[in-house]
Amino acid sequence: MAGNDWINSYLEAILDVGPNLDDAKASLLLRERGRFSPTRYFVEEVITGFDETDLHRSWVKAQATRSPQERNTRLENMCWRIWNLARQKKQLEGQLAQRKAKRRLERERGRREAAADMSDDLSEGEKGDIVSEVSTHGENNKGRLPRINSVDAMETWASQQKGKKLYIVLISLHGLIRGENMELGRDSDTGGQVKYVVELARALGSMPGVYRVDLLTRQVASPEVDWSYGEPTEMLTPRNSEDFMDDMGESSGAYIVRIPFGPRDKYIPKELLWPHIPEFVDGALKHIIQMSNVLGEQIGSGKPVWPVAIHGHYADAGDSAALLSGALNVPMLFTGHSLGRDKLEQLLKQGRLSKDEINTTYKIMRRIEAEELSLDSSEIVITSTRQEIDEQWRLYDGFDPVLERKLRARIRRNVSCYGRFMPRMVIIPPGMEFHHIIPQDGDMDGEIEGNEEHPSSPDPPIWSEIMRFFTNPRKPMILALARPDPKKNITTLVKAFGECRPLRELANLTLIMGNREGIDEMSSTNASVLLSVLKLIDKYDLYGQVAYPKHHKQSEVADIYRLAAKTKGVFINPAFIEPFGLTLIEAAAHGLPLVATKNGGPVDIHRVLDNGLLIDPHDQQSIADALLKLVADKQLWARCRQNDSEGNADRNTKLENAVLSWSRGVLKDQRKAGSGDRVEHSSSTGKFPALRRRKHIFVIAVDSDSNEDLLDAIRKIFEAFEKERIEGSIGFILSTFMTISEIRSFLVSGSLNANDFDAFICNSGSDLFYSTINPEDGPFVIDFYYHSHIEYRWGGEGLRKTLVRWAGSITDKKAGNEEHIVTPAEQLSANYCYAFKVKNAGMVPPVKELRKSLRIQALRCNVIYCRNGTRINVIPVLASRSQALRYLFVRWGIDLSKMVVFVGDSGDTDYEGLLGGVHKSVILKGICSNASNQLLANRNYPLSDVMPVDSPNILHTPQDCTSSDIHDSLENILKS
């Protein structure tokens, strides 16, 4: 940079923005060509994690510019950009530190408050076992994964299950799911999770004691995808079917069941599915009820056979499973696969997108809320690794390892937890099949001994497909197998390979990046990654050294591993974070040493197998050094191979025990969760003919600031459908935050009769009453069965004390006497609803803050701000006005597609739940338009993330609508 000393001086002056250099690295940087290189310093040290592609391009242009003045201008501009990136990085680090400090303080406060309520302190020996060191078998397993101790134990368990006939439901919504010829890597939604859930369903369907397994997913009838994804049902053929046909009925086995929801003719990414989740829940509910009745006829002596458990996979399915679990009163399990809070932290750390941009792109806050709801509702959360628990789940409000251990210890001692609960975290690494693996026993030159029975067996076709890329195909192969997704970090791998000359001289690089026809037909994200890879190959002139075949079959993956092992190669997973890393297990099974990310599951896998090196995925040099070390050091390579291949039989036993660990334990937990049903499912007893004989059910759920507005809406709706009301073809339900006493007074004031409605959903969905014409019963009859349906995890008195304490902390500090703003409303409370009055809604924390505080204390409930924030109802976590409608379907068989829900422009904070599903929603424009606008604005995500804006099921009336407008909006529905 001769002639630009002033810029060098300037850059040198701002070096203190970044981290301090150790002496060795500083010496290296300052020695480069005898001059200080500030640009290299900033690229490698200050702005690590940022995308420096444009910066490097500017640097190249500046160096190539002949005019000194223009070069100075370019370098001056570049140094300002560097300074800005450095400042941005420091701001991000500061924000991250603030978030961690805030989270730590909130956790500590939550633990103190929980401990204050749980006054029966534990002795030192009763504080709960250290989760990371104790397995379900009670043995110390620190430093390795726990495992099943013997085949005999598994066979004994299996023999005990043969008399049972269980029904299990799995849910995996996004991507393209089918039993054979999976299109793994087709896009970011069709990855390893698809294979995981399909094989899990197939394996469960073959288990003793399991009669039927349904894997529920989305039906996609679109010209963009294969016709098979539009088939309603697909049976999963068992892998070993010899003994499976005994005692099977026509509905037994494992099935993929595709539920239509969302746009009928489009295949859309998972980020756009959120508004359509309620529609899936309604469709899945209908299927499960129908199947339970069918199974009841086959194996249940005429009584419905309900699912023993519902298992959600990923956040969208977790949200769905929680709603189905509540509607059916069935235990729920959850597997996150990857977690939103961790992804948010990683994206913020990279600094390329703001939090708002991340939320817009990934709908990350909606996803996080779904994961929090899954924690609220799950009996068991199945994780792949200890890291997932300790470093990912602990980011969530609803899980705290310290408090969870204390609660678990109290439960073991039969000591009250005062309504507090946290789901049990169970580590079950994903399984894999070993029967197809052919051990590679070759000499140190990588030549494999020939097959004595078939000495002239031809090489697999995929070998020649890969080898055609290489100038020297005998060099060791560095193998990466991942779809072209930014989070898989493939571009950093190619950079590390391209910039390390010794590594290029010693090895070839093979990138198996899914299947593709043409780059233009790929998703924009995947195409961008692939184009970046191709540009890097051209930049570093890697032709003849990098293979990137367009196609491979799932059955050929094993052959690819074998080829890499034959060349004495290395398998690498450089992802920014890997929840488990099943490909690492597969590669190890074929005798390949590993280089893997230190973020996520590979840590546990490496602890068990000790057959490679862990790297920082953000550190390009770390990746290159690890690969070079394994490729160049033949003794290290041999030791790593030996660690995962201590005799072929021992290797398979070791791997199988690792990946199948705790299988017996989790099934035992499933049985426990299923054996104690929260309440016996009802058949159609206790009939209410008025409700059941209606052709349509109209639900008036208009939230208003005054009774006059609500009364006006009711009168307009009644007038619009007066003829059908008199004939009895339409029944009406009033759904509101009010108590039944308030409803009675409201009806009297409006000259309405209780018999004008068939049912009343009150206290925000925690109570259900029916009208009756028998004077001896009074005007209302309560549904006690509904109470037993929603009482699950209701905190009771422990929750009430916490809420009263919270209410006492909300004061107007400006007032001289610090007047209380929130006060308990005993007369408005009920057994399953704690009500509070609010004097100044503007001074009350947003509803999301109260929910967060209660979750941190392990209290599971549904918090609703009502009547524009002037009232707060706290009800059971599985209760809501929308869930009450699903309950009516489960108990009375009322067709949800024949329901019409009337709402205003806005409403209470449970408003969003009323807008989605297979029922019709009518938004009465101009009615209650000012209700709860401030409250809805305090949501973590926009309403469009939960409400399908263009759904044909959502109708809008004209502004300040009349009775005729309301009737016209539903005229076509009434004819159906």
Residue, then its C-alpha position, 0 to 999 in steps of 0.5 A: m500500500a505504498g503511497n497510502d501511509w495516511i490510510n495505513s495510519y488511520l486503520e492502525a489507529i482504530l485497531d482497538v475496536g477489535p479484539n486484542l491480538d496474541d503475540a504470535k498472530a500479531s507477529l504473523l500479520l505484521r510480517e506479511r511481505g514485510r509490511f503491516s496488512p490492516t485489511r487482512y487483519f480486519v477481514e480475519e479478526v474484526i469482521t469475522g462472521f460478516d459477509e466480506t465478499d463485497l469488501h474483498r471485491s473493493w480491495v481487489k479493485a483498489q489494488a488494480t486501480r492505476s490512478p493514485q487519486e482514485r485508489n486513495t478514494r477507493l481505499e478511504n471508502m473501504c476503510w470507512r466501511i471496515w470501521n462501520l462493520a467493526r462498530q456494528k460487530k461491537q454493537l451486536e456483541g453488546q446487545l448479545a451480552q445485554r440479552k444474556a444478562k437480562r435472561r439471567l436476571e429473569r431466570e434468577r428472579g423466577r427461581r426465587e419466586a418459585a422457591a418462595d412458593m415451594s416453601d418445603d425446601l429439599s435437603e441436600g441429598e434430595k435436590g435432584d440428580i444431575v441430568s447430564e450424569v445420570s441415565t434412566h438406568g441409574e448408572n453414571n454415564k458422564g462422557r458417553l451416551p447411555r445405552i441399552n445394556s442387553v438384547d435380552a432386555m429389549e426382547t423381554w420388553a417386546s414380549q410384554q407388549k404383544g398383547k397391547k394394541l396402541y394407536i400412535v399419531l406423528i405429525s410432520l407438516h412441511g416438506l414433501i413426505r412419502g415412503e419411497n424415493m424421498e427427494l431429500g435435498r430438493d429444498s430446505d424443507t425436504g431434508g433429514q427430518v423427512k427421512y427421520v419421521v418416515e422411518l420412525a413411523r415405519a419402525l413404530g408400526s412394526m413394534p410389538g403392541v403397536y397396532r396403528v401409526d399415522l404420520l400426518t402431513r400436508q397434502v400437496a396437489s400441485p403441478e410443481v411436485d409429483w402426483s404421489y404427494g396428493e394421495p390422501t393415504e400411503m401405507l409404509t411397507p415394513r422393512n422386515s415383514e415376515d413376522f408382521m402379518d400375524d394378527m393384523g387388521e385392515s387398518s393396522g400398520a404405519y401410514i402417511v395420511r395427508i391432510p389438505f390445508g393451505p393453498r390447494d394448488k401450491y407447494i409453499p415453504k414452511e414459513l408461509l404455513w403458519p396462518h394455515i395451522p388451525e385448518f390442519v388441526d381441524g382436518a387432523l381432528k376429523h381424521i383421528i376421530q374417524m380412525s379412533n371409531v374404526l379401530g374401536e370396531q376392530i379392536g376396541s369392542g365398539k369403544p373408540v381407540w384414542p391415540v396413546a400419544i401425539h408426537g409433533h416434529y418441528a415447531d409447526a407440528g408442535d403447535s398443531a400437536a398442542l392444539l390436538s392434544g388439548a382437543l382430544n385430551v391425549p398426551m403430547l410428545f415433541t421433537g424440535h429437530s432445530l430450534g428457533r431461538d438458537k437460529l435467531e441467536q446465530l443470525l443476529k451474531q452474523g450481523r447480516l440481517s436485523k431482528d425485523e428482517i429475520n422475523t420477516t424472512y423466517k417468521i422466527m417469532r411465530r416459530i418461537e411462540a409455537e416452541e414455547l407452546s410445545l413446552d407448555s403442552s408436552e409430557i416429554v421433549i425428545t432431544s438428540t443430544r445433551q447440547e440441545i438441552d444445555e445450550q438450546w432449550r435453556l434459551y426458552d422461557g418455558f424450560d430451566p434446567v435448575l428448576e426442572r431438576k428441583l421439580r422432578a425431585r419434588i415429584r419423586r418425593n410426592v411433594s407439591c409443586y404448587g401447580r408448576f411443571m416442566p416437561r421431561m427432557v429425554i435424549i434419544p439420538p436418531g436411529m439408523e439401519f446397519h444391515h446394509i453396511i458393508p465393512q471396508d477392510g483394506d490395506m494402508d494404500g486404500e485398496i480394498e480386498g476383492n470379493e472372493e465369491h465375486p472377484s469381478s464385481p463392478d464398481p457402483p455407478i455413482w463411483s464413476e459419476i464422481m470420479r469423472f470430475f477428478t484429474n487424480p482420482r486416487k487422492p483422498m476424498i474430503l466428503a460433504l453431504a448436505r443440501p445447498d442451504p446457507k446454514k450448512n456452511i458449504t461455501t466456507l468449506v470450499k473457501a478453506f479448501g481453495e485457500c489451503r494449497p497443501l490441502r489441495e495438493l493432497a486431497n480432492l473435495t466431493l460435494i453431494m448437494g442433493n438432486r437438481e435438474g437445473i439451477d434456474e429450477m432451484s429455490s432462490t436460496n439453494a440456487s444462490v448457495l450453489l452459484s457461490v460454490l461454482k464461483l469459488i471453484d472458478k476463483y480458486d481454479l479448482y477444476g479437476q479437484v472438486a466433484y459436485p454431481k447433479h444426481h444420486k439415489q438415496s440407495e447410493v449414499a452408502d456407496i458414496y461413503r464406501l468410495a471416500a473410505k476406499t480413498k482414505g478420505v475424511f467426512i466433514n459436516p461444517a454446518f453452523i449448527e447441527p441438531f444431531g448429525l446422523t450423517l456423522i454416524e453413517a460415515a463412521a459406520h463406513g470407517l470414515p474419520l470425521v471433521a464436524t462442527k462443535n455446535g450441536g450434536p457432533v459434540d456428543i457423537h465425538r465423545v462416544l466415537d472419538n474418531g475425528l476433530l471438532i471445528d468452529p464453523h465460523d473459523q475457515q482456518s480451523i476447517a482447513d487445519a483439521l482437514l489437512k491434519l487428518v489427510a496428511d497424518k496417516q497415523l492419526w487417520a488410522r487411529c480415528r478409523q480404528n476408534d470407530s472400527e474396532g472389529n466390524a462386529d464391535r463397531n456396529t454394536k457400538l454404533e447401534n447402542a449409541v444411536l438406539s440409546w434409551s429406546r426402551g426408556v422413552l417407550k416406557d415413558q410413553r406408556k406412563a403418559g398414556s396410561g393415566d388419561r387426564v379424563e375418560h373420553s365421552s361417547s355421545t351420552g347426555k344429549f342436548p338435541a337443540l345443539r345437535r340438530r342444527k344444520h349450521i352453528f353461528v358463534i357470536a364472538v364479538d369483543s367490544d368495549s361496551n355491552e351496547d356494541l355487543l347487543d347491537a351486533i347480536r340484534k343485527i345477526f339475529e335479524a339477518f337470519e330471523k327465518e332460519r332462527i325460527e325454523g331451527s336450522i341455525g343455532f347460536i352460541l355466545s362466546t365471550f370473556m364474561t362470566i355466566s352471571e354477567i351473561r345472565s344480566f346482559l341478556v336481561s338488559g337486552s331483552l334477550n332470552a337464554n333459549d336464544f342461544d344453544a350454548f355459552i362459552c364464557n370466562s374466555g373459554s374456561d366454562l361451557f354452559y348450555s341453555t335448557i327449557n326445563p325450569e327446574d334446571g334453571p336457564f343454564v346447565i354447566d358441562f362439568y365434563y369440559h372442566s375435566h377436559i381442560e384442567y390439565r396442568w392448571g396451577g390452582e392455588g399456587l398460580r393464584k398466589t403468584l398472580v396476586r403477587w404480580a398484581g400487587s407489583i403493578t403500581d402507579k409510581k407517579a401517584g403519591n400512594e403508589e396506587h395499585i393498577v391491577t386488583p383481583a376480581e374475586q366475584l368475576s373469578a371461577n374454578y378455572c379462571y382467575a380474573f383481575k380488573v385493570k384501572n389503567a390499561g396503558m400502564v400494564p405490561p404487555v400480555k407477552e410479558l406476563r406470559k413470559s414471567l409465568r413460564i419462567q416460573a414453570l406455571r402453564c396457563n393461558v393469559i388473556y387481556c379482555r375488553n381493551g385491557t381493562r380485564i385480565n382472565v387467566i385460564p388453563v393452558l389448553a383452554s380457549r374459545s377456539q378450543a371450546l369449539r373443537y371440544l364441541f366437535v369431539r363430544w357432540g360431533i358438530d361439524l366444524s365446517k358448518m360453523v360460522v364465527f362472527v368477530g369484530d375488526s379486533g378483539d381480546t388477545d385470543y382474537e387470532g385463535l378465532l380466525g383460522g380453521v375450517h369454519k367460516s369467519v365473518i369480520l364485521k367491519g366497523i364493529c368494535s374497531n377500536a377494541s384492543n388495538q394496542l394489545l394486538a400491537n404488543r404481539n411478538y409477530p404480526l397478525s398476518d403470521v397467524m391469520p390467512v389473509d387470502s383465505p376463502n374461509i374469512l369473509h368481510t362485511p362492508q363498513d358499518c354493516t347492516s343486517s342485509d350485508i351480513h345475510d348477503s355475505l353468507e347467502n351461498i353458505l346457507k344454500s350448501 
